[in-house]
Amino acid sequence: MYGLESIYIQCPFCWENFEVIADCSVESQEYVEDCEVCCRPIVMKVEIGTDGLPQIEVSRES
């Protein structure tokens, strides 16, 4: 329940979908990861729900 989960996101720049890995042992986190396709920085806001699954909100770095 507190391991790593893979989830697909959509890049807010090029709109391509790709897989990221979320660490479910941390309840709330924010970090920047580059898009695998266009290499632009994406802000990832990860919240772990009561069911133990990650919810990821992505946005452009400002």
C-alpha positions in Angstrom: 0.0 0.0 0.0 2.9 2.4 0.6 5.1 1.4 -2.3 5.6 2.9 -5.7 2.7 3.4 -8.1 2.9 4.1 -11.8 0.5 6.6 -13.3 0.1 8.2 -16.7 0.0 12.0 -16.9 -0.4 14.4 -19.8 2.3 17.0 -20.4 0.9 20.6 -20.1 3.2 21.7 -22.9 3.2 19.1 -25.7 0.1 17.1 -24.5 1.8 13.8 -24.8 1.0 11.1 -22.3 3.8 9.3 -20.4 4.3 7.3 -17.2 5.6 8.6 -14.0 6.3 6.8 -10.7 4.7 8.1 -7.5 6.1 7.3 -4.0 3.0 6.5 -1.9 5.0 6.5 1.3 4.9 10.3 1.3 1.4 11.7 1.9 1.9 15.0 0.1 4.7 16.2 -2.2 5.6 18.7 -4.9 8.5 18.4 -7.3 9.6 19.2 -10.8 10.1 16.5 -13.5 11.0 17.1 -17.1 8.6 15.8 -19.8 10.0 12.6 -21.4 9.0 13.9 -24.9 9.6 17.7 -25.0 11.9 18.0 -22.0 10.1 21.0 -20.5 9.8 21.2 -16.7 6.5 20.0 -15.2 5.4 20.7 -11.7 4.0 17.5 -10.1 1.7 17.9 -7.0 1.1 14.4 -5.6 -1.5 13.7 -2.9 -2.1 10.2 -1.6 -5.8 9.4 -1.1 -7.3 7.5 1.8 -7.3 4.5 -0.5 -3.5 4.7 -0.7 -3.5 5.6 -4.4 -1.8 8.7 -5.8 -3.6 11.7 -7.3 -1.3 13.8 -9.4 -1.9 17.4 -10.6 0.5 18.6 -13.3 1.1 22.2 -14.3 3.6 24.3 -16.1 6.5 25.7 -14.1 6.1 29.4 -13.7 
